[in-house]
Amino acid sequence: MPANLRRIFWSVAAVWTMLAAISLQQIWHLLQVGALNLAAKEASNSLAEDLAYRRWAALHGGVYVPVMPGTSPSPYLADVPERDVTTPSGRQLTLLNPEYMIRQVYEMGPGPSGVHRHLTSLKPLRPQNAADSWESVALRALEAGEKEVGAVVNLEGQSYYRLIRPLVVESACLNCHGAQGYNVGDVRGGISTSVPLAPNWAVARAEFLPIAVAHAVLWGVGLAVLTGSYSQTCRRLAERQRAEAALRESEAKFRVLSEESITGVVIVQDERFIYANSAMSRILGYTPEELLGASTSLDCVVEEDRPLVRENMRQRLAGDLNQARCSFRARKKDGALAYLESLGCCIHLEGRASMIATILDTTQRRNEEAERERTIAMLRKAMEEIKVLKGLLPICAWCKKIHDDQGAWTQIEDYVARHTGAEFSHGICPDCLQKLEPDMPVRAEL
């Protein structure tokens, strides 16, 4: 059992560790997804703003700005009437189409959050607007009907979330791009934005650290509780094994004492035998199985004695020590009458009150006592019939007759025989023989 318990302990510890690891992995995954969604949201908002600016400029046919270094007239708008105008004050203005305007904004560099934006096309008028490898694949997907394309890519050794949305040809766009064969509604390019993921990863790691510490503490507490439970279970198991060993030893001793006992030993529960030793079987002539299979423990008791035995059992179970001994009669299997005497006390087995009792067969003792009583009675009767000679008897000095109570003189032989039952035989003593026959030799045996 301890080996099985150790396997269970290590299995539960492994499962607990695996659950903690899975929980941490899921939390880190959710934090990564959150960081990625945050970058996607930022990229989406940035493109929405840029497209809104471009659409506003496209709806107004572009904007006029002063000619200055870095803002020269666009060579791609040379065919556009009034590309260049002069204000009444003599200030030179040039027309900027939406793409030119957005490109200048992009050329100002990434925003404060490090977001990079790019105006691109598969057929650019301006070579600097040519698509890179990722943008080329994304633009083809846009031309195939995708609304937007996003992905995590590596740029210059850092992770970025890139998002691109299409630039759809409108009627105002044909002034510049009509010569390229575009029609209204065609995708002629796109605006892409790249949001760095490093700040979001840093936030995710910062949020993950206390969660990881909490998981580690919880994991350690769980292992400590599991270890404590394992140790306590081992102690309880050891105590239980010791108790079971002691119980087995006690049961073995009980069975040895019980089976070797010359007196019957029974355990009765709810008026039924739950144990009977071999001596009890010998006393009643039944096998232990027959005794245990009896409907009640009173089946063998003589019917007149059953109320007495039942009341004694009730008092025994109630703890009345003054009613420990009970004498009753029982019928053996062969029908013979047996006189028994029980001495019992209350015990508890499996939470139920039971009675353990020793049964002594007193039949032989009672028979011997009865025989002794009969002998004593006979002796008493004989003693009553025996007549004893006592007192002062008047006797004749010459003829030796006795003067009895009725006043008659009776031969001594008759008197003694009448009062004692003794019988007499007659002979002559040597002295008398010598007197009567002096010449007759005297024999010693006389």
DRENDO-1510 file (C-alpha; in Angstrom, 1 decimal, always signed):
<recs>
REC; n; res; u; v; w
REC; 1; MET; +0.0; +0.0; +0.0 .
REC; 2; PRO; +2.8; +2.6; +0.8 .
REC; 3; ALA; +4.2; +2.0; -2.7 .
REC; 4; ASN; +0.8; +2.7; -4.3 .
REC; 5; LEU; +0.4; +5.7; -2.0 .
REC; 6; ARG; +3.8; +7.0; -3.3 .
REC; 7; ARG; +2.7; +6.5; -6.9 .
REC; 8; ILE; -0.5; +8.4; -6.2 .
REC; 9; PHE; +1.4; +11.2; -4.5 .
REC; 10; TRP; +3.8; +11.7; -7.4 .
REC; 11; SER; +1.0; +11.4; -9.9 .
REC; 12; VAL; -1.1; +14.1; -8.1 .
REC; 13; ALA; +2.1; +16.2; -7.8 .
REC; 14; ALA; +2.8; +15.8; -11.5 .
REC; 15; VAL; -0.8; +16.7; -12.4 .
REC; 16; TRP; -0.8; +19.7; -10.1 .
REC; 17; THR; +2.5; +20.9; -11.6 .
REC; 18; MET; +1.1; +20.3; -15.1 .
REC; 19; LEU; -2.1; +22.3; -14.3 .
REC; 20; ALA; +0.0; +25.2; -12.9 .
REC; 21; ALA; +2.2; +25.2; -16.0 .
REC; 22; ILE; -0.9; +25.0; -18.3 .
REC; 23; SER; -2.5; +27.9; -16.4 .
REC; 24; LEU; +0.7; +30.0; -16.7 .
REC; 25; GLN; +1.0; +29.1; -20.4 .
REC; 26; GLN; -2.7; +30.1; -21.1 .
REC; 27; ILE; -2.3; +33.4; -19.2 .
REC; 28; TRP; +0.9; +34.2; -21.1 .
REC; 29; HIS; -0.9; +33.3; -24.3 .
REC; 30; LEU; -3.8; +35.6; -23.4 .
REC; 31; LEU; -1.4; +38.4; -22.5 .
REC; 32; GLN; +0.3; +38.0; -25.9 .
REC; 33; VAL; -3.0; +38.0; -27.7 .
REC; 34; GLY; -3.9; +41.1; -25.7 .
REC; 35; ALA; -0.7; +42.8; -26.7 .
REC; 36; LEU; -1.2; +41.8; -30.3 .
REC; 37; ASN; -4.8; +43.0; -30.3 .
REC; 38; LEU; -3.7; +46.3; -28.8 .
REC; 39; ALA; -1.1; +46.7; -31.6 .
REC; 40; ALA; -3.7; +45.8; -34.2 .
REC; 41; LYS; -6.1; +48.3; -32.7 .
REC; 42; GLU; -3.4; +51.0; -32.8 .
REC; 43; ALA; -2.5; +50.1; -36.4 .
REC; 44; SER; -6.2; +50.1; -37.4 .
REC; 45; ASN; -6.8; +53.5; -35.8 .
REC; 46; SER; -3.7; +55.0; -37.5 .
REC; 47; LEU; -4.8; +53.7; -41.0 .
REC; 48; ALA; -8.4; +55.0; -40.4 .
REC; 49; GLU; -7.0; +58.5; -39.7 .
REC; 50; ASP; -4.7; +58.4; -42.7 .
REC; 51; LEU; -7.4; +57.2; -45.0 .
REC; 52; ALA; -9.8; +59.9; -43.7 .
REC; 53; TYR; -7.2; +62.6; -44.4 .
REC; 54; ARG; -6.6; +61.2; -47.9 .
REC; 55; ARG; -10.2; +61.0; -48.7 .
REC; 56; TRP; -10.8; +64.6; -47.5 .
REC; 57; ALA; -7.9; +65.7; -49.8 .
REC; 58; ALA; -9.2; +63.6; -52.7 .
REC; 59; LEU; -12.7; +65.0; -52.4 .
REC; 60; HIS; -11.3; +68.6; -52.6 .
REC; 61; GLY; -9.0; +67.8; -55.5 .
REC; 62; GLY; -5.9; +68.2; -53.5 .
REC; 63; VAL; -4.5; +71.1; -51.5 .
REC; 64; TYR; -2.3; +74.1; -52.5 .
REC; 65; VAL; +0.7; +74.7; -50.3 .
REC; 66; PRO; +3.6; +77.2; -50.6 .
REC; 67; VAL; +6.6; +76.2; -52.7 .
REC; 68; MET; +9.6; +75.7; -50.4 .
REC; 69; PRO; +12.5; +73.5; -49.9 .
REC; 70; GLY; +11.2; +69.9; -49.7 .
REC; 71; THR; +7.9; +70.9; -51.2 .
REC; 72; SER; +8.5; +71.5; -54.9 .
REC; 73; PRO; +5.9; +71.1; -57.7 .
REC; 74; SER; +5.1; +67.4; -58.3 .
REC; 75; PRO; +6.4; +66.3; -61.7 .
REC; 76; TYR; +3.6; +63.7; -61.7 .
REC; 77; LEU; +1.0; +66.5; -61.9 .
REC; 78; ALA; +2.6; +68.4; -64.8 .
REC; 79; ASP; -0.4; +67.8; -66.9 .
REC; 80; VAL; -2.8; +69.0; -64.3 .
REC; 81; PRO; -4.1; +72.5; -65.2 .
REC; 82; GLU; -3.3; +75.1; -62.5 .
REC; 83; ARG; -0.8; +72.9; -60.8 .
REC; 84; ASP; +1.1; +76.1; -59.8 .
REC; 85; VAL; -0.6; +79.4; -58.9 .
REC; 86; THR; +0.5; +82.8; -57.7 .
REC; 87; THR; -1.4; +84.6; -55.0 .
REC; 88; PRO; -2.2; +88.3; -55.4 .
REC; 89; SER; +0.6; +89.0; -53.0 .
REC; 90; GLY; +3.0; +87.1; -55.3 .
REC; 91; ARG; +3.3; +84.0; -53.2 .
REC; 92; GLN; +4.0; +80.8; -55.2 .
REC; 93; LEU; +1.6; +77.8; -54.4 .
REC; 94; THR; +1.7; +74.3; -55.9 .
REC; 95; LEU; -1.0; +71.6; -55.9 .
REC; 96; LEU; -0.4; +68.6; -53.8 .
REC; 97; ASN; -2.5; +65.5; -54.5 .
REC; 98; PRO; -3.6; +63.3; -51.5 .
REC; 99; GLU; -0.7; +60.8; -52.0 .
REC; 100; TYR; +1.8; +63.6; -52.1 .
REC; 101; MET; +0.4; +65.1; -48.9 .
REC; 102; ILE; +0.3; +61.8; -47.0 .
REC; 103; ARG; +3.8; +61.0; -48.2 .
REC; 104; GLN; +5.2; +64.2; -46.8 .
REC; 105; VAL; +3.6; +63.4; -43.5 .
REC; 106; TYR; +5.1; +59.9; -43.5 .
REC; 107; GLU; +8.5; +61.3; -44.4 .
REC; 108; MET; +8.5; +63.3; -41.2 .
REC; 109; GLY; +9.4; +60.0; -39.5 .
REC; 110; PRO; +7.7; +57.6; -37.2 .
REC; 111; GLY; +5.3; +58.9; -34.6 .
REC; 112; PRO; +6.1; +59.1; -30.9 .
REC; 113; SER; +5.0; +55.4; -30.5 .
REC; 114; GLY; +7.4; +54.3; -33.2 .
REC; 115; VAL; +4.7; +53.6; -35.8 .
REC; 116; HIS; +6.0; +53.4; -39.4 .
REC; 117; ARG; +3.6; +54.1; -42.3 .
REC; 118; HIS; +4.1; +53.7; -46.0 .
REC; 119; LEU; +2.2; +54.5; -49.1 .
REC; 120; THR; +2.8; +51.7; -51.6 .
REC; 121; SER; +1.6; +50.3; -54.9 .
REC; 122; LEU; +2.4; +47.4; -57.3 .
REC; 123; LYS; +2.6; +50.0; -60.1 .
REC; 124; PRO; +3.9; +53.2; -58.4 .
REC; 125; LEU; +4.4; +56.4; -60.3 .
REC; 126; ARG; +7.1; +57.3; -57.8 .
REC; 127; PRO; +9.8; +54.5; -57.4 .
REC; 128; GLN; +10.1; +55.2; -53.6 .
REC; 129; ASN; +6.5; +53.9; -53.3 .
REC; 130; ALA; +7.4; +50.5; -54.6 .
REC; 131; ALA; +6.1; +47.6; -52.4 .
REC; 132; ASP; +8.5; +45.4; -50.4 .
REC; 133; SER; +8.1; +41.6; -50.3 .
REC; 134; TRP; +5.4; +41.5; -47.6 .
REC; 135; GLU; +3.5; +44.5; -49.1 .
REC; 136; SER; +3.5; +42.8; -52.5 .
REC; 137; VAL; +1.9; +39.7; -51.2 .
REC; 138; ALA; -0.6; +41.8; -49.2 .
REC; 139; LEU; -1.5; +44.0; -52.2 .
REC; 140; ARG; -2.3; +41.0; -54.3 .
REC; 141; ALA; -4.6; +39.7; -51.5 .
REC; 142; LEU; -6.3; +43.2; -51.5 .
REC; 143; GLU; -6.7; +43.0; -55.2 .
REC; 144; ALA; -8.3; +39.6; -54.7 .
REC; 145; GLY; -11.0; +41.1; -52.5 .
REC; 146; GLU; -9.5; +41.2; -48.9 .
REC; 147; LYS; -10.5; +44.2; -46.9 .
REC; 148; GLU; -7.2; +44.3; -45.0 .
REC; 149; VAL; -4.2; +42.2; -44.3 .
REC; 150; GLY; -2.3; +42.0; -41.0 .
REC; 151; ALA; +0.6; +40.0; -39.7 .
REC; 152; VAL; +3.4; +39.9; -37.2 .
REC; 153; VAL; +6.7; +40.4; -39.0 .
REC; 154; ASN; +10.3; +41.0; -38.2 .
REC; 155; LEU; +11.7; +44.4; -39.3 .
REC; 156; GLU; +15.3; +45.3; -38.5 .
REC; 157; GLY; +15.5; +42.6; -35.8 .
REC; 158; GLN; +12.4; +43.7; -34.0 .
REC; 159; SER; +8.8; +42.4; -34.0 .
REC; 160; TYR; +6.1; +44.6; -35.6 .
REC; 161; TYR; +2.5; +44.2; -36.3 .
REC; 162; ARG; +1.9; +45.3; -39.9 .
REC; 163; LEU; -1.5; +46.2; -41.3 .
REC; 164; ILE; -2.3; +47.3; -44.8 .
REC; 165; ARG; -5.6; +48.6; -46.3 .
REC; 166; PRO; -6.4; +49.3; -50.0 .
REC; 167; LEU; -6.4; +52.6; -51.8 .
REC; 168; VAL; -9.4; +52.4; -54.1 .
REC; 169; VAL; -9.5; +54.5; -57.2 .
REC; 170; GLU; -12.1; +57.3; -57.2 .
REC; 171; SER; -13.0; +59.7; -60.0 .
REC; 172; ALA; -10.6; +62.4; -58.6 .
REC; 173; CYS; -7.7; +59.9; -58.8 .
REC; 174; LEU; -8.0; +59.5; -62.5 .
REC; 175; ASN; -6.5; +63.0; -63.0 .
REC; 176; CYS; -3.1; +61.4; -62.0 .
REC; 177; HIS; -3.6; +57.7; -62.5 .
REC; 178; GLY; -5.9; +57.5; -65.4 .
REC; 179; ALA; -3.0; +57.0; -67.8 .
REC; 180; GLN; -2.1; +53.8; -65.9 .
REC; 181; GLY; -5.4; +52.2; -67.0 .
REC; 182; TYR; -7.1; +52.3; -63.6 .
REC; 183; ASN; -10.9; +52.6; -63.4 .
REC; 184; VAL; -13.0; +53.8; -60.6 .
REC; 185; GLY; -13.2; +51.1; -57.9 .
REC; 186; ASP; -9.9; +49.5; -58.7 .
REC; 187; VAL; -7.3; +48.9; -56.0 .
REC; 188; ARG; -4.2; +50.9; -57.1 .
REC; 189; GLY; -2.2; +50.5; -54.0 .
REC; 190; GLY; -2.4; +50.6; -50.2 .
REC; 191; ILE; -1.4; +52.3; -47.0 .
REC; 192; SER; +0.5; +50.1; -44.6 .
REC; 193; THR; +1.5; +50.8; -41.0 .
REC; 194; SER; +3.9; +49.0; -38.8 .
REC; 195; VAL; +3.4; +49.1; -35.0 .
REC; 196; PRO; +6.3; +47.9; -32.8 .
REC; 197; LEU; +5.4; +45.1; -30.5 .
REC; 198; ALA; +8.3; +45.6; -28.0 .
REC; 199; PRO; +6.4; +48.0; -25.8 .
REC; 200; ASN; +3.3; +45.8; -25.7 .
REC; 201; TRP; +5.5; +42.7; -24.9 .
REC; 202; ALA; +7.1; +44.7; -22.1 .
REC; 203; VAL; +3.6; +45.5; -20.7 .
REC; 204; ALA; +2.6; +41.9; -21.1 .
REC; 205; ARG; +5.7; +40.7; -19.2 .
REC; 206; ALA; +5.2; +43.2; -16.5 .
REC; 207; GLU; +1.6; +41.9; -16.0 .
REC; 208; PHE; +2.8; +38.3; -16.3 .
REC; 209; LEU; +5.4; +38.6; -13.6 .
REC; 210; PRO; +3.1; +38.9; -10.5 .
REC; 211; ILE; +0.8; +36.3; -12.0 .
REC; 212; ALA; +3.8; +33.9; -12.4 .
REC; 213; VAL; +4.9; +34.7; -8.8 .
REC; 214; ALA; +1.3; +34.0; -7.5 .
REC; 215; HIS; +1.2; +30.8; -9.5 .
REC; 216; ALA; +4.6; +29.7; -8.0 .
REC; 217; VAL; +3.4; +30.5; -4.5 .
REC; 218; LEU; +0.1; +28.7; -5.1 .
REC; 219; TRP; +2.0; +25.7; -6.6 .
REC; 220; GLY; +4.3; +25.6; -3.6 .
REC; 221; VAL; +1.4; +25.8; -1.2 .
REC; 222; GLY; -0.4; +23.0; -3.1 .
REC; 223; LEU; +2.7; +20.8; -2.9 .
REC; 224; ALA; +3.1; +21.6; +0.8 .
REC; 225; VAL; -0.5; +20.6; +1.4 .
REC; 226; LEU; -0.1; +17.5; -0.7 .
REC; 227; THR; +3.1; +16.6; +1.1 .
REC; 228; GLY; +1.4; +17.1; +4.5 .
REC; 229; SER; -1.6; +15.1; +3.4 .
REC; 230; TYR; +0.7; +12.3; +2.2 .
REC; 231; SER; +2.7; +12.3; +5.5 .
REC; 232; GLN; -0.5; +12.3; +7.5 .
REC; 233; THR; -2.0; +9.6; +5.4 .
REC; 234; CYS; +1.2; +7.5; +5.8 .
REC; 235; ARG; +1.0; +8.0; +9.6 .
REC; 236; ARG; -2.7; +7.0; +9.7 .
REC; 237; LEU; -2.0; +4.1; +7.4 .
REC; 238; ALA; +0.8; +2.9; +9.7 .
REC; 239; GLU; -1.4; +3.3; +12.7 .
REC; 240; ARG; -4.2; +1.5; +11.0 .
REC; 241; GLN; -1.8; -1.3; +10.0 .
REC; 242; ARG; -0.5; -1.6; +13.6 .
REC; 243; ALA; -4.1; -1.6; +14.8 .
REC; 244; GLU; -5.1; -4.3; +12.3 .
REC; 245; ALA; -2.0; -6.3; +13.3 .
REC; 246; ALA; -3.0; -6.0; +16.9 .
REC; 247; LEU; -6.5; -6.9; +16.1 .
REC; 248; ARG; -5.4; -9.9; +14.1 .
REC; 249; GLU; -3.2; -10.9; +17.0 .
REC; 250; SER; -6.0; -10.4; +19.5 .
REC; 251; GLU; -8.4; -12.3; +17.3 .
REC; 252; ALA; -5.8; -15.1; +16.9 .
REC; 253; LYS; -5.4; -15.3; +20.7 .
REC; 254; PHE; -9.2; -15.1; +21.2 .
REC; 255; ARG; -9.7; -18.0; +18.7 .
REC; 256; VAL; -7.0; -20.1; +20.3 .
REC; 257; LEU; -8.4; -19.5; +23.8 .
REC; 258; SER; -11.9; -20.0; +22.5 .
REC; 259; GLU; -11.3; -23.1; +20.5 .
REC; 260; GLU; -9.1; -24.7; +23.1 .
REC; 261; SER; -11.6; -23.8; +25.9 .
REC; 262; ILE; -13.6; -26.7; +27.4 .
REC; 263; THR; -16.5; -24.3; +27.9 .
REC; 264; GLY; -18.7; -23.0; +25.2 .
REC; 265; VAL; -18.1; -19.5; +23.9 .
REC; 266; VAL; -20.7; -17.6; +21.9 .
REC; 267; ILE; -21.3; -14.1; +20.6 .
REC; 268; VAL; -25.0; -13.2; +20.2 .
REC; 269; GLN; -26.3; -10.2; +18.3 .
REC; 270; ASP; -30.0; -9.5; +17.9 .
REC; 271; GLU; -30.7; -12.9; +19.5 .
REC; 272; ARG; -28.7; -14.7; +16.8 .
REC; 273; PHE; -25.4; -16.5; +17.0 .
REC; 274; ILE; -22.6; -14.7; +15.1 .
REC; 275; TYR; -19.9; -16.9; +16.7 .
REC; 276; ALA; -19.8; -20.3; +18.4 .
REC; 277; ASN; -16.7; -22.2; +19.3 .
REC; 278; SER; -16.2; -26.0; +18.9 .
REC; 279; ALA; -16.9; -26.6; +22.6 .
REC; 280; MET; -20.4; -25.1; +22.2 .
REC; 281; SER; -20.8; -27.5; +19.2 .
REC; 282; ARG; -19.9; -30.5; +21.4 .
REC; 283; ILE; -22.2; -29.4; +24.2 .
REC; 284; LEU; -25.3; -29.1; +22.0 .
REC; 285; GLY; -24.3; -31.6; +19.3 .
REC; 286; TYR; -24.7; -29.1; +16.4 .
REC; 287; THR; -22.0; -28.0; +14.0 .
REC; 288; PRO; -20.9; -24.3; +14.2 .
REC; 289; GLU; -22.6; -23.7; +10.8 .
REC; 290; GLU; -25.9; -25.1; +12.2 .
REC; 291; LEU; -25.7; -22.8; +15.2 .
REC; 292; LEU; -24.9; -19.8; +13.1 .
REC; 293; GLY; -27.7; -20.6; +10.7 .
REC; 294; ALA; -30.3; -21.0; +13.4 .
REC; 295; SER; -33.2; -18.5; +13.3 .
REC; 296; THR; -32.5; -17.4; +16.8 .
REC; 297; SER; -30.1; -18.3; +19.6 .
REC; 298; LEU; -33.1; -19.4; +21.7 .
REC; 299; ASP; -34.0; -22.3; +19.3 .
REC; 300; CYS; -32.3; -24.8; +21.5 .
REC; 301; VAL; -33.5; -23.4; +24.8 .
REC; 302; VAL; -36.4; -25.2; +26.5 .
REC; 303; GLU; -39.5; -23.2; +25.9 .
REC; 304; GLU; -40.3; -22.7; +29.6 .
REC; 305; ASP; -36.8; -21.2; +30.1 .
REC; 306; ARG; -36.8; -18.8; +27.1 .
REC; 307; PRO; -38.3; -15.8; +28.9 .
REC; 308; LEU; -35.7; -16.1; +31.6 .
REC; 309; VAL; -32.8; -16.3; +29.0 .
REC; 310; ARG; -34.3; -13.4; +27.0 .
REC; 311; GLU; -34.6; -11.2; +30.1 .
REC; 312; ASN; -31.0; -12.0; +31.1 .
REC; 313; MET; -29.8; -11.1; +27.6 .
REC; 314; ARG; -31.7; -7.8; +27.8 .
REC; 315; GLN; -30.2; -7.0; +31.2 .
REC; 316; ARG; -26.7; -8.0; +30.0 .
REC; 317; LEU; -27.0; -5.6; +27.0 .
REC; 318; ALA; -28.2; -2.9; +29.4 .
REC; 319; GLY; -25.0; -3.3; +31.4 .
REC; 320; ASP; -26.6; -4.8; +34.5 .
REC; 321; LEU; -23.7; -6.7; +36.0 .
REC; 322; ASN; -25.9; -8.3; +38.8 .
REC; 323; GLN; -27.5; -10.5; +36.1 .
REC; 324; ALA; -24.4; -11.9; +34.6 .
REC; 325; ARG; -25.1; -15.6; +35.5 .
REC; 326; CYS; -28.1; -17.5; +34.2 .
REC; 327; SER; -29.0; -21.2; +34.5 .
REC; 328; PHE; -31.3; -22.7; +32.0 .
REC; 329; ARG; -32.2; -26.0; +30.1 .
REC; 330; ALA; -31.6; -26.8; +26.5 .
REC; 331; ARG; -32.3; -29.6; +24.1 .
REC; 332; LYS; -29.4; -31.2; +22.3 .
REC; 333; LYS; -29.5; -32.2; +18.7 .
REC; 334; ASP; -30.2; -35.8; +19.8 .
REC; 335; GLY; -33.1; -34.6; +22.0 .
REC; 336; ALA; -31.3; -35.1; +25.3 .
REC; 337; LEU; -31.9; -32.5; +28.0 .
REC; 338; ALA; -28.8; -30.4; +29.0 .
REC; 339; TYR; -28.5; -28.2; +32.0 .
REC; 340; LEU; -26.4; -25.1; +31.0 .
REC; 341; GLU; -25.1; -22.0; +32.8 .
REC; 342; SER; -24.1; -18.8; +31.0 .
REC; 343; LEU; -21.9; -16.0; +32.1 .
REC; 344; GLY; -21.9; -13.0; +29.7 .
REC; 345; CYS; -21.2; -9.3; +29.3 .
REC; 346; CYS; -22.0; -6.6; +26.7 .
REC; 347; ILE; -19.6; -5.7; +23.9 .
REC; 348; HIS; -19.8; -3.5; +20.8 .
REC; 349; LEU; -19.1; -4.9; +17.4 .
REC; 350; GLU; -19.2; -2.6; +14.4 .
REC; 351; GLY; -21.1; -0.1; +16.5 .
REC; 352; ARG; -23.8; -2.6; +17.5 .
REC; 353; ALA; -24.4; -3.9; +21.0 .
REC; 354; SER; -23.7; -7.6; +21.3 .
REC; 355; MET; -23.3; -10.2; +24.1 .
REC; 356; ILE; -20.3; -12.5; +24.6 .
REC; 357; ALA; -21.0; -15.4; +26.9 .
REC; 358; THR; -19.3; -18.6; +28.2 .
REC; 359; ILE; -21.6; -21.6; +28.4 .
REC; 360; LEU; -20.9; -24.3; +31.0 .
REC; 361; ASP; -22.5; -27.7; +30.7 .
REC; 362; THR; -23.7; -28.5; +34.3 .
REC; 363; THR; -25.6; -31.7; +33.3 .
REC; 364; GLN; -23.1; -34.1; +34.8 .
REC; 365; ARG; -22.7; -32.1; +37.9 .
REC; 366; ARG; -26.4; -31.9; +38.4 .
REC; 367; ASN; -26.7; -35.6; +37.8 .
REC; 368; GLU; -24.0; -36.2; +40.3 .
REC; 369; GLU; -25.6; -33.9; +42.8 .
REC; 370; ALA; -28.9; -35.7; +42.3 .
REC; 371; GLU; -27.2; -39.1; +42.8 .
REC; 372; ARG; -25.6; -37.8; +45.9 .
REC; 373; GLU; -29.0; -36.6; +47.2 .
REC; 374; ARG; -30.5; -40.0; +46.5 .
REC; 375; THR; -27.7; -41.7; +48.4 .
REC; 376; ILE; -28.1; -39.3; +51.3 .
REC; 377; ALA; -31.8; -40.0; +51.3 .
REC; 378; MET; -31.2; -43.7; +51.3 .
REC; 379; LEU; -28.7; -43.4; +54.1 .
REC; 380; ARG; -31.1; -41.3; +56.1 .
REC; 381; LYS; -33.9; -43.8; +55.6 .
REC; 382; ALA; -31.5; -46.6; +56.6 .
REC; 383; MET; -30.4; -44.7; +59.7 .
REC; 384; GLU; -34.0; -44.2; +60.6 .
REC; 385; GLU; -34.6; -48.0; +60.3 .
REC; 386; ILE; -31.5; -49.0; +62.4 .
REC; 387; LYS; -32.4; -49.6; +66.1 .
REC; 388; VAL; -29.7; -48.8; +68.6 .
REC; 389; LEU; -29.3; -50.5; +72.0 .
REC; 390; LYS; -28.6; -48.0; +74.6 .
REC; 391; GLY; -29.3; -47.3; +78.2 .
REC; 392; LEU; -29.4; -49.7; +81.3 .
REC; 393; LEU; -30.7; -53.2; +80.5 .
REC; 394; PRO; -31.8; -55.5; +83.4 .
REC; 395; ILE; -30.3; -59.0; +82.8 .
REC; 396; CYS; -30.6; -62.2; +84.9 .
REC; 397; ALA; -27.3; -63.1; +86.5 .
REC; 398; TRP; -27.9; -66.8; +86.1 .
REC; 399; CYS; -29.8; -67.4; +82.9 .
REC; 400; LYS; -28.9; -64.1; +81.2 .
REC; 401; LYS; -32.4; -63.3; +80.2 .
REC; 402; ILE; -33.2; -59.6; +79.6 .
REC; 403; HIS; -36.1; -57.8; +81.2 .
REC; 404; ASP; -37.6; -55.8; +78.2 .
REC; 405; ASP; -39.7; -52.6; +78.2 .
REC; 406; GLN; -42.9; -54.6; +78.2 .
REC; 407; GLY; -41.9; -56.3; +81.5 .
REC; 408; ALA; -41.2; -59.7; +79.9 .
REC; 409; TRP; -38.1; -61.8; +80.3 .
REC; 410; THR; -36.6; -62.5; +76.9 .
REC; 411; GLN; -33.7; -64.5; +75.8 .
REC; 412; ILE; -30.7; -62.2; +75.1 .
REC; 413; GLU; -30.5; -63.5; +71.5 .
REC; 414; ASP; -34.1; -62.6; +70.8 .
REC; 415; TYR; -33.8; -59.2; +72.3 .
REC; 416; VAL; -30.7; -58.2; +70.4 .
REC; 417; ALA; -32.0; -59.6; +67.1 .
REC; 418; ARG; -35.3; -57.7; +67.6 .
REC; 419; HIS; -33.5; -54.4; +68.3 .
REC; 420; THR; -30.5; -54.7; +65.9 .
REC; 421; GLY; -31.5; -57.2; +63.2 .
REC; 422; ALA; -28.4; -59.3; +64.1 .
REC; 423; GLU; -28.4; -63.1; +63.8 .
REC; 424; PHE; -26.7; -65.5; +66.2 .
REC; 425; SER; -25.0; -68.9; +66.0 .
REC; 426; HIS; -24.3; -70.9; +69.1 .
REC; 427; GLY; -21.1; -72.5; +70.4 .
REC; 428; ILE; -19.3; -73.1; +73.8 .
REC; 429; CYS; -16.3; -71.2; +75.1 .
REC; 430; PRO; -13.2; -73.1; +76.3 .
REC; 431; ASP; -13.8; -72.2; +79.9 .
REC; 432; CYS; -17.3; -73.6; +79.9 .
REC; 433; LEU; -16.3; -76.7; +78.0 .
REC; 434; GLN; -13.5; -77.4; +80.6 .
REC; 435; LYS; -16.0; -77.1; +83.4 .
REC; 436; LEU; -18.5; -79.4; +81.7 .
REC; 437; GLU; -16.1; -81.9; +80.3 .
REC; 438; PRO; -12.8; -81.8; +82.1 .
REC; 439; ASP; -11.3; -84.7; +80.3 .
REC; 440; MET; -12.1; -83.4; +76.8 .
REC; 441; PRO; -9.2; -81.7; +75.2 .
REC; 442; VAL; -9.7; -78.0; +74.3 .
REC; 443; ARG; -9.2; -77.0; +70.6 .
REC; 444; ALA; -7.7; -73.6; +70.1 .
REC; 445; GLU; -10.1; -72.6; +67.3 .
REC; 446; LEU; -13.0; -72.9; +69.7 .
</recs>
